């Protein structure tokens, strides 16, 4: 099986304020770090070599992943200063993925239940430079889309809110190093905004789509994160407050409590995300918010209440 690059360097601005506390791939999703949920299917499919690109809060990832031995893979890291983007990141990481040519690229903020071997096989049969796994875009008001011709060639990209038929990229693709040959080294560079349109224009058919009906779960925004975690917790029988200390007189409903959270007497939490080390004050009530320590920058929409930063989901 081919090696994989997992994109974990981004600032995760849509996920703020949660991404002020941990890198997005280090967030606990139904009791398990997101990066573990990404790497386990890769390992099960036969992937043995994985590279993570790092920039934002890298220690929150490396401390829970190490060299990957516990997950049955060898993990190495590609460091980025500045963050290099969805094309610049792979350009930097390519030497770590060689001598093997073809490699998987997996986004670090999504979960997609697809047949990885089938995507790789389809890519190799087609001779494409890049193959993107896609599902029908049923939420065009929320997501931009991929325009795909009848023969599977990607012909362009559709803006969010457009009514043009499109597919939704689920965060898994297969690529050849040659696809990144024109990307300048050490410079921030994007795929959808720059590289892929250029490849489509210069070499029609070099970017292709692999249509799948596999399940796709988004972790992009705090509300997505809460919904995905609640869905998986219900499916897997996970206690989302297992690592917290909760007073017998407190109430916690449909909420995610990270490590070392303390919920004091009479407090109530409903559909909240409470980050590492927060003490929820006694006799307070919270609904549909994120709660973290108020340290440093506040995210847009956050407000400070004593030593806590609060934002609506």
C-alpha positions as CSV (number, residue, x, y, z in Angstrom):
1,X,0.0,0.0,0.0
2,X,1.1,3.6,-0.7
3,X,2.3,6.0,2.1
4,X,0.0,8.8,3.3
5,X,0.4,12.5,4.0
6,X,-2.1,13.8,6.6
7,X,-2.6,17.6,6.5
8,X,-2.5,18.8,10.1
9,X,-0.6,22.1,9.8
10,X,-3.5,24.5,9.3
11,X,-4.5,27.2,11.7
12,X,-8.1,25.8,11.8
13,X,-9.6,29.3,11.9
14,X,-13.2,28.0,11.3
15,X,-12.7,25.8,14.4
16,X,-11.8,28.7,16.7
17,X,-12.0,29.1,19.6
18,X,-11.4,25.3,20.1
19,X,-8.3,25.5,17.9
20,X,-6.8,28.0,20.3
21,X,-6.5,25.1,22.8
22,X,-5.4,22.2,20.5
23,X,-4.5,21.6,16.9
24,X,-7.7,20.4,15.1
25,X,-6.4,16.9,14.6
26,X,-5.7,16.6,18.4
27,X,-9.3,17.3,19.4
28,X,-11.0,14.4,21.2
29,X,-13.9,13.0,19.0
30,X,-16.1,10.8,21.1
31,X,-13.3,10.1,23.5
32,X,-10.6,9.4,20.8
33,X,-8.2,12.0,19.3
34,X,-9.3,12.8,15.8
35,X,-5.8,11.9,14.5
36,X,-6.2,8.4,15.8
37,X,-9.6,8.1,14.1
38,X,-7.8,9.2,10.8
39,X,-4.8,6.9,11.2
40,X,-6.6,3.7,12.2
41,X,-8.4,3.2,8.8
42,X,-5.1,4.0,7.0
43,X,-3.3,1.3,9.1
44,X,-6.2,-1.2,8.5
45,X,-5.9,-0.6,4.7
46,X,-2.2,-1.5,4.8
47,X,-0.6,2.0,5.0
48,X,2.6,1.7,7.0
49,X,4.3,5.1,6.4
50,X,2.6,8.3,7.4
51,X,3.8,11.9,7.3
52,X,2.0,14.7,9.2
53,X,2.7,18.3,8.3
54,X,2.9,20.5,11.4
55,X,2.7,24.2,12.2
56,X,-0.1,25.2,14.6
57,X,0.2,23.9,18.2
58,X,2.3,20.9,17.1
59,X,3.0,19.7,20.6
60,X,-0.7,18.9,21.1
61,X,-0.3,16.3,18.2
62,X,3.1,14.9,18.8
63,X,2.5,14.2,22.4
64,X,-0.5,11.9,21.6
65,X,0.9,10.3,18.5
66,X,4.7,10.0,18.9
67,X,6.2,7.8,16.3
68,X,2.9,6.0,15.5
69,X,3.9,2.6,16.9
70,X,0.8,2.2,19.0
71,X,-1.3,2.6,15.8
72,X,0.8,0.2,13.7
73,X,2.3,2.9,11.4
74,X,5.6,4.8,11.2
75,X,4.9,8.5,11.7
76,X,7.3,11.3,10.6
77,X,6.8,15.0,10.6
78,X,7.1,17.7,8.0
79,X,7.6,21.1,9.8
80,X,6.3,24.3,8.2
81,X,7.2,27.9,9.0
82,X,5.1,29.6,7.7
83,X,2.2,27.3,7.1
84,X,2.4,26.3,3.4
85,X,-1.2,25.5,2.4
86,X,-2.9,22.6,0.7
87,X,-0.3,22.6,-2.2
88,X,2.8,24.0,-0.5
89,X,2.5,21.4,2.3
90,X,2.6,18.4,0.0
91,X,5.4,20.0,-2.0
92,X,7.5,20.2,1.2
93,X,6.6,16.7,2.3
94,X,7.2,14.9,-1.0
95,X,10.9,14.0,-0.2
96,X,9.8,12.2,3.0
97,X,7.3,10.1,1.0
98,X,9.8,8.9,-1.6
99,X,11.1,6.6,-3.1
100,X,7.5,5.5,-3.4
101,X,5.7,7.7,-6.0
102,X,2.0,7.5,-5.6
103,X,0.7,8.7,-2.2
104,X,-2.5,9.4,-0.3
105,X,-3.4,12.8,1.0
106,X,-5.9,12.9,3.9
107,X,-7.3,16.1,5.4
108,X,-6.8,16.4,9.2
109,X,-10.3,17.7,10.0
110,X,-12.6,15.2,8.4
111,X,-13.7,11.6,8.8
112,X,-14.5,9.6,5.6
113,X,-15.5,6.0,5.6
114,X,-14.3,5.0,2.1
115,X,-12.4,2.1,0.5
116,X,-8.9,3.5,0.4
117,X,-7.5,0.6,-1.7
118,X,-10.2,1.1,-4.3
119,X,-9.4,4.8,-4.6
120,X,-5.7,4.0,-5.1
121,X,-6.5,1.3,-7.7
122,X,-8.8,3.7,-9.6
123,X,-6.1,6.4,-9.6
124,X,-3.5,4.0,-11.0
125,X,-5.8,2.7,-13.7
126,X,-6.7,6.2,-14.9
127,X,-3.1,7.6,-15.0
128,X,-4.3,10.8,-13.4
129,X,-2.0,13.1,-11.4
130,X,-4.6,13.5,-8.7
131,X,-7.7,11.6,-7.8
132,X,-10.2,13.2,-5.4
133,X,-12.8,11.1,-3.5
134,X,-16.2,12.8,-3.7
135,X,-19.8,12.4,-2.8
136,X,-22.8,14.3,-4.2
137,X,-22.9,17.8,-2.8
138,X,-26.3,17.9,-1.0
139,X,-25.5,21.0,1.0
140,X,-24.3,23.6,-1.6
141,X,-25.2,26.4,0.7
142,X,-22.6,25.1,3.2
143,X,-19.9,23.6,0.9
144,X,-18.3,24.6,-2.3
145,X,-18.2,21.8,-4.9
146,X,-16.2,20.0,-7.5
147,X,-17.4,20.1,-11.1
148,X,-17.0,16.6,-12.7
149,X,-17.5,15.6,-16.3
150,X,-19.3,12.4,-17.3
151,X,-16.0,10.6,-17.8
152,X,-14.8,11.5,-14.2
153,X,-12.5,14.3,-15.1
154,X,-12.6,17.3,-12.8
155,X,-13.4,20.4,-14.9
156,X,-13.4,23.1,-12.2
157,X,-14.7,24.1,-8.8
158,X,-18.0,25.6,-7.8
159,X,-18.4,28.3,-5.2
160,X,-20.5,27.8,-2.1
161,X,-24.0,28.9,-2.6
162,X,-24.0,28.0,-6.3
163,X,-26.9,25.9,-7.7
164,X,-24.6,24.4,-10.3
165,X,-24.6,20.6,-9.8
166,X,-21.4,19.5,-8.1
167,X,-19.7,16.9,-5.8
168,X,-18.3,17.4,-2.4
169,X,-14.7,16.5,-1.7
170,X,-14.5,14.3,1.4
171,X,-10.8,15.0,2.3
172,X,-9.2,11.9,0.7
173,X,-7.1,12.1,-2.5
174,X,-4.4,10.2,-4.3
175,X,-1.6,12.0,-5.9
176,X,1.7,11.8,-7.9
177,X,4.7,13.9,-6.9
178,X,4.7,15.3,-10.4
179,X,1.4,17.2,-9.6
180,X,3.4,19.5,-7.3
181,X,6.4,20.0,-9.5
182,X,5.4,23.6,-10.4
183,X,4.7,24.6,-6.8
184,X,7.4,27.0,-5.5
185,X,9.3,25.6,-2.5
186,X,8.7,27.2,0.9
187,X,5.9,29.4,-0.4
188,X,2.3,29.2,0.8
189,X,0.3,27.8,-2.2
190,X,-3.2,26.4,-2.5
191,X,-4.7,23.6,-4.6
192,X,-8.2,24.7,-5.4
193,X,-7.3,28.3,-5.7
194,X,-4.2,27.9,-7.8
195,X,-2.6,24.6,-8.6
196,X,-5.5,22.4,-9.6
197,X,-7.1,25.0,-12.0
198,X,-3.7,25.4,-13.7
199,X,-3.3,21.6,-14.1
200,X,-6.9,21.3,-15.5
201,X,-6.1,24.0,-18.0
202,X,-2.7,22.6,-19.0
203,X,-3.5,18.9,-18.9
204,X,-7.2,18.2,-19.1
205,X,-8.1,15.0,-17.3
206,X,-5.1,15.1,-15.0
207,X,-7.4,15.8,-12.0
208,X,-10.1,13.1,-11.7
209,X,-12.9,12.3,-9.3
210,X,-13.6,9.0,-7.6
211,X,-17.3,8.9,-6.8
212,X,-18.2,7.2,-3.6
213,X,-21.2,6.8,-1.3
214,X,-19.2,6.4,1.9
215,X,-20.0,8.3,5.0
216,X,-18.5,11.7,5.5
217,X,-18.3,13.6,8.8
218,X,-17.1,17.2,9.1
219,X,-15.1,18.6,12.0
220,X,-14.6,22.0,10.4
221,X,-16.6,24.2,12.8
222,X,-17.4,23.9,16.5
223,X,-21.0,23.0,15.7
224,X,-19.9,20.3,13.3
225,X,-17.4,19.0,15.9
226,X,-20.2,18.7,18.5
227,X,-22.6,17.0,16.1
228,X,-20.0,14.5,14.9
229,X,-18.9,13.7,18.4
230,X,-22.5,13.2,19.6
231,X,-23.3,10.9,16.7
232,X,-20.2,8.7,17.2
233,X,-20.6,8.7,21.0
234,X,-24.2,7.4,20.6
235,X,-23.1,4.8,18.0
236,X,-20.1,3.6,20.1
237,X,-21.5,3.9,23.6
238,X,-18.9,6.5,24.6
239,X,-19.1,8.7,27.8
240,X,-18.2,12.2,26.6
241,X,-17.5,13.3,30.2
242,X,-15.3,10.4,31.2
243,X,-12.2,12.5,31.9
244,X,-14.1,15.2,33.9
245,X,-15.0,15.6,37.6
246,X,-18.7,16.3,37.9
247,X,-20.6,17.3,41.1
248,X,-23.5,15.0,41.9
249,X,-25.7,18.1,41.9
250,X,-24.6,19.2,38.4
251,X,-26.4,18.4,35.2
252,X,-24.5,17.6,31.9
253,X,-26.5,16.9,28.8
254,X,-25.2,16.3,25.2
255,X,-21.9,18.0,26.0
256,X,-18.3,17.3,25.4
257,X,-15.9,17.7,28.4
258,X,-12.2,17.6,27.6
259,X,-9.4,16.6,30.0
260,X,-9.4,17.7,33.7
261,X,-12.7,19.6,33.5
262,X,-14.4,20.2,36.9
263,X,-18.2,20.9,37.0
264,X,-19.1,22.4,40.3
265,X,-22.3,22.1,42.4
266,X,-25.5,23.0,40.7
267,X,-23.9,23.9,37.4
268,X,-25.8,23.0,34.2
269,X,-24.3,22.3,30.7
270,X,-26.4,21.5,27.7
271,X,-24.9,21.0,24.2
272,X,-21.6,22.6,25.2
273,X,-17.9,22.0,24.5
274,X,-15.7,22.6,27.6
275,X,-12.0,22.5,26.9
276,X,-9.0,21.3,29.0
277,X,-8.7,22.3,32.6
278,X,-11.8,24.5,32.8
279,X,-13.7,24.8,36.1
280,X,-17.4,25.4,35.4
281,X,-18.6,27.6,38.3
282,X,-21.2,26.5,40.7
283,X,-24.9,27.4,40.1
284,X,-24.2,28.6,36.5
285,X,-26.2,27.5,33.4
286,X,-24.7,27.2,29.9
287,X,-26.4,26.2,26.6
288,X,-24.9,25.9,23.2
289,X,-21.5,27.4,23.9
290,X,-17.8,26.7,24.0
291,X,-16.0,27.3,27.3
292,X,-12.2,27.7,27.6
293,X,-9.7,29.5,29.7
294,X,-9.5,33.2,28.7
295,X,-5.8,33.4,27.8
296,X,-4.4,35.5,25.0
297,X,-6.5,36.3,21.9
298,X,-10.2,36.1,21.9
299,X,-12.0,34.6,18.8
300,X,-14.6,36.7,17.0
301,X,-17.8,36.4,19.0
302,X,-16.1,35.3,22.2
303,X,-16.7,37.2,25.4
304,X,-14.7,37.1,28.6
305,X,-16.5,36.2,31.9
306,X,-14.0,36.4,34.7
307,X,-11.3,33.8,33.7
308,X,-13.4,32.1,31.1
309,X,-13.9,32.8,27.4
310,X,-17.4,31.9,26.1
311,X,-18.6,31.7,22.5
312,X,-21.8,30.5,20.9
313,X,-21.6,27.3,18.8
